[in-house]
């Protein structure tokens, strides 16, 4: 998780738990300053923080767990679509699920009813990732495997990187991909393929890279 990402619910609760002792033993003025700080750190409303500090610090368990919204038919459809799109990532799969399902149905590969169409429309990227990584519906391990190295989150936060829509019509928006030619194991030094692709025109540059530390500035610029 990057440093710029918002705090999760659990992280907020941990922070409030840390200041609870100080808040309990503070004067009215000191409590006000602590609450000001907590609002800035957590992003919660002041009254919400006071209610937590004066009540139960631990989160209450659900009275009733939600049932599964997306069943095996949705997972099977997503796996089939992912394979048809050559294992596109979940972010790319999300906006292309419905039309690809319609195409597969026209070829007799998939049964698409109104319920499945609606679920393919409303499903989130995180749910897609969870479904395809389920042991019962696991895709090829190369398709969704994690990169061998983690990006520098501080550097990444300074670079305007985002998912580019496929219908982008203006040249100058690039996708950069690194293909790891390592087989089943990412250990050791091996050859990568570094590709720079202009989304609108389809123009691309491809260079071999020997290991992650290989420097190729001169080739690109």
C-alpha positions in Angstrom: 0.0 0.0 0.0 1.4 3.4 -1.0 1.9 6.2 1.6 -0.6 8.4 -0.2 -3.5 5.8 0.1 -6.3 6.7 2.5 -6.4 4.8 5.8 -8.5 1.7 6.0 -11.2 1.2 8.7 -8.8 -1.0 10.7 -6.0 1.5 10.5 -8.3 4.2 11.8 -9.4 2.1 14.7 -5.8 1.3 15.6 -4.9 5.0 15.6 -7.9 5.9 17.8 -7.0 3.0 20.1 -3.5 4.5 20.5 -4.8 8.0 21.5 -7.5 6.6 23.8 -5.3 6.5 26.9 -4.1 10.1 26.3 -7.7 11.3 25.6 -9.0 9.7 28.8 -6.4 11.4 31.0 -6.4 14.8 29.3 -8.0 18.1 30.2 -10.9 19.5 28.2 -8.5 21.7 26.2 -6.1 18.8 25.6 -9.0 16.6 24.4 -10.0 19.3 21.9 -6.5 19.4 20.5 -6.4 15.6 20.3 -9.7 15.5 18.5 -8.4 18.1 16.0 -5.4 15.9 15.3 -7.5 12.8 15.0 -9.9 14.4 12.5 -6.9 15.4 10.3 -5.3 12.0 10.5 -8.3 9.7 10.0 -10.6 11.9 8.0 -13.5 10.9 10.2 -16.1 13.4 11.6 -15.4 14.8 15.0 -18.5 13.3 16.5 -17.8 9.9 15.1 -14.3 9.9 16.8 -15.9 11.1 20.1 -18.5 8.3 19.9 -15.8 5.7 19.4 -13.6 7.0 22.2 -16.5 7.1 24.6 -17.9 3.7 23.5 -16.4 0.4 22.3 -13.0 0.8 20.6 -13.3 -2.6 18.9 -15.4 -3.0 15.8 -18.7 -4.8 16.3 -19.1 -8.1 14.4 -21.7 -8.3 11.7 -25.1 -9.5 13.0 -25.5 -11.4 9.8 -22.9 -12.1 7.1 -23.9 -11.2 3.5 -24.4 -14.0 1.1 -22.4 -14.3 -2.1 -23.5 -11.9 -4.7 -21.5 -13.4 -7.6 -21.9 -17.1 -8.0 -19.9 -19.7 -10.0 -21.6 -18.7 -13.2 -20.2 -15.2 -13.0 -16.7 -16.6 -12.2 -16.8 -19.0 -15.1 -17.9 -16.3 -17.5 -15.1 -14.0 -16.3 -12.5 -16.8 -16.7 -13.7 -17.5 -20.2 -13.6 -13.8 -21.1 -10.2 -13.4 -19.6 -8.8 -16.3 -21.7 -10.5 -14.9 -24.8 -8.8 -11.5 -24.3 -5.4 -13.1 -23.8 -5.4 -12.8 -20.0 -6.0 -9.0 -19.8 -5.7 -7.6 -16.3 -8.8 -7.1 -14.1 -8.7 -3.3 -14.8 -8.9 -4.0 -18.5 -11.4 -6.8 -18.1 -14.0 -4.7 -16.2 -15.1 -2.3 -19.0 -15.1 -5.1 -21.6 -17.0 -7.9 -19.9 -20.4 -7.3 -21.4 -19.6 -6.9 -25.0 -17.2 -9.8 -24.9 -19.8 -12.0 -23.3 -22.3 -11.0 -26.0 -19.7 -12.0 -28.6 -19.0 -15.3 -27.0 -22.8 -15.9 -26.8 -23.1 -15.3 -30.6 -20.5 -18.0 -31.1 -22.3 -20.4 -28.8 -19.5 -20.3 -26.2 -21.5 -18.7 -23.4 -25.1 -18.5 -22.1 -25.8 -14.8 -21.3 -29.1 -14.1 -19.5 -30.3 -10.8 -18.0 -29.0 -11.7 -14.5 -25.5 -12.5 -15.7 -25.4 -9.4 -17.9 -26.4 -7.2 -14.9 -23.7 -8.8 -12.7 -21.0 -8.4 -15.3 -22.0 -4.7 -15.5 -21.9 -4.0 -11.8 -19.0 -6.2 -10.7 -15.9 -4.3 -9.3 -12.3 -4.7 -10.2 -11.4 -6.1 -6.8 -14.1 -8.7 -7.0 -12.9 -9.8 -10.4 -9.4 -10.3 -9.0 -10.8 -12.3 -6.1 -12.9 -14.5 -8.3 -10.1 -15.4 -10.8 -7.7 -16.2 -8.0 -10.1 -18.6 -6.4 -8.6 -22.1 -6.4 -11.6 -23.4 -8.3 -11.4 -20.8 -11.0 -7.6 -20.0 -11.1 -6.3 -18.8 -14.4 -2.9 -19.5 -15.8 -0.4 -18.4 -13.2 1.4 -16.2 -15.7 -1.7 -14.2 -16.4 -2.3 -12.7 -12.9 1.0 -13.3 -11.1 2.7 -10.6 -9.1 5.7 -8.8 -10.4 9.0 -10.1 -9.0 9.9 -6.6 -7.7 7.8 -3.9 -6.1 7.7 -0.4 -7.6 9.0 2.6 -5.6 5.7 4.0 -4.3 7.2 7.4 -3.6 8.4 7.7 -7.2 5.2 6.3 -8.6 3.2 8.9 -6.7 5.0 11.7 -8.6 4.4 10.2 -12.0 0.9 10.6 -13.6 0.3 6.9 -14.2 -3.3 5.8 -14.8 -5.4 3.3 -16.8 -5.8 4.6 -20.4 -9.2 4.0 -22.0 -9.0 1.8 -25.1 -11.0 4.4 -27.1 -8.3 7.1 -26.7 -8.0 8.9 -30.0 -5.2 11.4 -29.3 -1.6 10.1 -29.9 0.8 10.6 -27.1 -0.7 8.4 -24.5 1.5 5.4 -23.9 1.3 2.0 -22.3 4.6 0.6 -20.9 4.8 -3.1 -20.3 7.6 -5.4 -19.1 7.3 -9.1 -20.0 9.4 -11.4 -17.8 10.8 -14.3 -19.7 11.6 -16.4 -16.7 9.3 -19.4 -17.0 7.8 -20.6 -13.8 10.4 -19.0 -11.4 11.3 -15.3 -11.2 14.6 -16.0 -9.4 17.9 -14.9 -10.9 18.7 -12.7 -13.8 16.9 -13.2 -17.1 15.8 -11.3 -20.3 12.8 -9.0 -20.2 10.9 -7.4 -23.1 10.2 -3.7 -22.5 7.4 -2.3 -24.8 6.3 1.2 -25.3 2.9 1.4 -27.1 1.0 4.4 -28.3 -2.7 3.5 -27.5 -4.2 5.7 -30.3 -1.9 4.9 -33.2 -0.6 1.4 -32.3 3.0 2.5 -32.8 5.4 0.7 -30.5 9.0 0.3 -29.6 10.3 -3.0 -28.2 13.7 -3.5 -26.7 15.3 -6.4 -24.8 16.3 -5.8 -21.2 18.8 -8.0 -19.4 17.7 -7.9 -15.8 15.8 -5.2 -13.9 18.9 -3.0 -13.4 19.6 -2.7 -17.2 19.6 1.0 -18.3 18.1 1.9 -21.6 17.6 5.7 -21.5 19.6 6.3 -24.7 17.5 3.9 -26.7 14.2 5.6 -25.8 15.4 9.2 -26.0 
